[in-house]
Amino acid sequence: MIRVIARQEVIAALRSPVAWVMYAALQFILAWQFLAGLETYLQLQPRLKLMVNPPGVNEIVIAPVMAMAGMLLLFVAPLITMRTIADERRARTLVLYLKAPIRPGTVILGKFLGCVAQLLPIIVSLAFMFAVLALTAPVDGGQLAPGARIARR
């Protein structure tokens, strides 16, 4: 039942133009931040060669993008979750969930997983950006994997 509820949430979101506008806006902002960081790195590269312990691509490109992604997701995640409950109230199907012979925790978990699945395209697009960057520049996976540099910026 959890999978059915999560699937219903994802399908409802993908049928909404608001979700597509949100995905496009987030991708535009994150791609812009990524390309701006990459341009900064390329401009600083001659000076970085002269330094003893220069900052790498992680500090100049990846950390700002991950910080921006974290900040944007802090705003987007509540909007997605609020929309799921608001749509249920507007369609008057919230009562059906509450009266159904399933536990409220099952409904909540299904809706939560549906919301997480809606955020996955943003996270996957970030992973693709960093994977492409890793093909051409030395990326430190130890810093990238846990997002350890987010809090520093």
N, C-alpha and C positions, 0 to 999 in steps of 0.2 A: 504494500500500500504506500510505503514511503516513496518508492520509485515512481509510482503513478502520480502522486502529488507533485514530486519534483519535476517530472516530465511535463505535467500540465502547466507548471509555472514557467518553464523554459519556453514551451510552445506559445503561451500567452504573451510572453515578453517579445519573442521573435515576430509575432504578428503585429506588434505595436510599433508605429513609426518613431515613437519617443525613444525606444531602446536603440534603434539604428542611428538616430541622431546623436544619442549619448555615446555610442561606440565610436562613431566617426569623429566627434569632438575630442574624446579622450585620445584616440589614436593620433589625431592631428597635433594635439598639445605634446604628447609624449615623443612623437617623431620630430617635432620642431626642437624640443629640448635635446634630443639625441643628436640631431644634426648640428645644432649650435655647439654642443660640447665637443663633437668631433671636429668641427671647424676650429674651435679654440685649441684643441690638442694639436692639430696640424700646423697652426700658426706658431705655437709655442715650441714645437719640436726642435728647431735649431738651437734655441736657448736651453732646452732641457738636456741636450747632449753635453753642454758645458758644465752642468751641475754634477756634484758628487753623488748625491742621493736624490734624483729627481722624482717628482710624482709621476705615476704611471697613468695608463689609460683608465684604470679603475677610479682614481681620484678625480680625474678631469672630466671623464665622459659618463661612466657608469653610476657613480655615487649621486650626482645631481639628478640623473634620470630616475633612479630608484627613489630618491627623496621626493621628487615630483609625483611619481606614481603612487607612493604611499599617501601623500597629502590628498591627491585626487580621489583615491579609493576611500579615504576617510569621509569624503563628501558624497561619493556615489553609492557606497554600500547602504547607508541609511535611506537614501532615495529609492533604491531598488526594493528594500524590505518594506518601506512604507507603502510603495505602490502595490505590493502584493496584497496587503491587508485592505487597502482602499478599494482595489478592484473587487475583492470578495464582498466587501460591504455594499459597493455600488450595484453589483450583480445579485446581491442578496443570496449568495451561496455560502456565506460564512456560517449561517445557521445550519445548513446541511452538514457541514463538517462537524459542528458541535453536537448535532443530534445523531450522527452516524455511530455505529458500534465500534469505533476505533478510539484509542486513547488520544487525548489532546497532545501528548508528547510525540505521537506518530505524525500528527498534522504539522506540528511545529518543526520537527526534524525534516519532513518532506519539503516544507516551504524553505527552510534554511538551506538544504542541499540544492533546491532550485535556484535560490539566490546566488549561491556559490558558483553554480554552473553558469549563471549569467555573467559572472565576473571572470570566468576562465578565458574568454577570448582576449581580454585585455592583458592578462598575465602571460598567455601564450605569445601574444605579439611582442611583449617585452623580451621574452626568452628568445624569439627569433632575431630580434635586433641585436641582442648580446651574442648570440651564436654567430651571426654574420661578422660582428666585430672581432670575435675570437679567431676567425679565419685569417684576419689580416694583422692583428695586433696582439701583443702578449697580455692576456687577461688572466688575472690571478683568481682562480676558481675558489680558493679558500676564503677570499673576501666576498666574492660574488654570490656564492651559494646561500649563506645565511643572511645576506644583506647587512653585513656587519658595519658597513660604512654609512648607512642611512642616518643613524642618530648623530653622527659626527658633523654632518652638514647642516 
